[in-house]
Amino acid sequence: MSNQVRLFCILNDGGNMENIENIKQETLQAIATAADMKTLEEIRVAVLGKKGRVTELMKGLGALSIEAKKEMGKSLNILKGEIEKALEGQKEVLEAKELNARLQSEKIDVTLPVRPENQGRIHPVSKIYEEVVAIFGEMGFEVAEGPDIEDQFHNFNALNMPANHPARQMQDTFYIPNPESADFDDSFVVRTHTSPVQIRTMEKNKLPIRIIAPGRTYRSDYDATHTPMFHQVEGLVIDKNITMAHLKGCLYDFVKAFFELDEIPVRYRPSYFPFTEPSAEMDIGCKKSKTELKIGAGTDWLEILGCGMVHPNVLKAGGIDPDEYQGFAFGVGIDRLAMLKYGIPDLRTFFESDVRWLKHYGFVPLDESSMTGGLSNNGGLAR
Ligand code: PHE
């Protein structure tokens, strides 16, 4: 306890008006000159704490006559209020002082050059994002965006998944209550895929469309290859006379460029997505062993993305006439691409913010991905 507070406590109290005035003067004086939060707290305890001066006086009220009790009680309450207000005021002053002192002492000059050993690294997800944008940018695609918090219309209904459609259950959706409606159909979702950006792009009413939409997606799932938040890139092309051949050619060019290989075996397996018809999954050839995964050779197959021709109902929901326009779409997991390309075994480590992990798996910031200058800049790997 500071000297100031100790002095203040040993003063003798008695329950009369004069004393109340004394307590008030002394306390307010002590509060105004308290130099730190600790002293302020000590003052509070000494006056308003369980055995504080004012508390003790309040305890003594019971012994007084009704008249005196009324008068003293009122004065003590007023005193208490004044002291609390003063404590609050001084607290704000001290907090501001502390903050200013910290801001002064923690000042850094951000224009100074970084020491090489302290240089930050680009996260593999950002790197893959850059690579994908570089590849599709070269093919004439634009980057489109949509919100993380979606309505059910864009995430489901417009994608040919009306309420109660069984495919909705496959998506392990996180729902967010709508403060303006108790109806479950009005609740929002954190988007379960980037496909709602297809609808948002169609709604803008500019044709033809050639976009990719990279972004965050969310599903209630957690193990070595699933995290509740993950990343996808959506692709959408809509024009007149678009066929499955365009889809195959486009994706073939993509995987070759992405894996930086001249040849790569690919195959399409029939699949199902409510928003594409026909739907397919694309596999790439690889060789799997216990310790290694070699892409581009061997007799094994690895599934890498879902795709298909845009379902006529989806075009209609986006305000496009399916008799006049066709399109193809695909969706691929960015994190999964990163795991494959850079040999990272556990997806959960992506989002643990461990700087040692980032130093190991991250990339040097100045090695930008481009189709002409090199995609992954393997020479520049931070390892
Ligand atoms: N949205 C699908 C998914 O998340 C992927 C996909 C996108 C499939 C576009 C076909 C067309 O699994």
Boltz pocket constraint, residues with backbone or C-beta under 6 A from the ligand:
constraints:
  - pocket:
      binder: B
      contacts: [[A, 192], [A, 193], [A, 194], [A, 195], [A, 234], [A, 235], [A, 273], [A, 276], [A, 280], [A, 306], [A, 307], [A, 308], [A, 329], [A, 330], [A, 331], [A, 332]]
      max_distance: 6.0
